[in-house]
Amino acid sequence: MAAIGDEAAAMDSISREPAALSAALSAAASGPAQADGPDEAAESPVTAPKKPGTNSDGGVETAEEAVEPAEPDINDLCSDMFEKMAVFLQGELTATCEDYRLLENMNKLTSLKYMEMKDISINISRNLQDLNNKYASLQPYLDQINKIEEQVSALEQAAYKLDAYSKKLEARFKKLEKR
């Protein structure tokens, strides 16, 4: 659908904005141009030109371009954003590096502890083997001790039997003596 009237003028002024803006700026720099008073110049610093080919009867209003306040330079904002992102990412990477460094130190300490435990277990194994060798060398003496113990037990039993027999004999002897 084609735009007519005021809409066409507004669309035309938008498409010609750079040219109108530069013309208005050059006119403002050279001096006041067809302004009735200072208030009128302050209210509409830039006016859009009439569209050529429109009615020449003056019944068509021209659209005025609204001048927005000057925004901060987008390049400054972008560079500020990139600097802050760089600081953020640097912090994230530093934290990650510190985590890996901590993990590396923990792995080194764990490795050292395992090496110490390995040395301790090797020493225990060596000492156990030495004890087994000593026990094996003492085994014949231990066997002799066991045999002697068995013989002592047998001798003790024989002594108890001999004692019991001697008591019986004594009792018989006393019995015979009384008669």
Secondary structure, 3 states (H helix, E strand, C coil): CCCCCHHHHHHHHHHCHHHHHHHHHHHHHHCCCCCCCHHHHHHCCCECCCCCCCCCCCCCCCCECCCCCCCCCHHHHHHHHHHHHHHHHHHHHHHHHHHHHHHHHHHHHHHHHHHHHHHHHHHHHHHHHHHHHHHHHHHHHHHHHHHHHHHHHHHHHHHHHHHHHHHHHHHHHHHHHHC
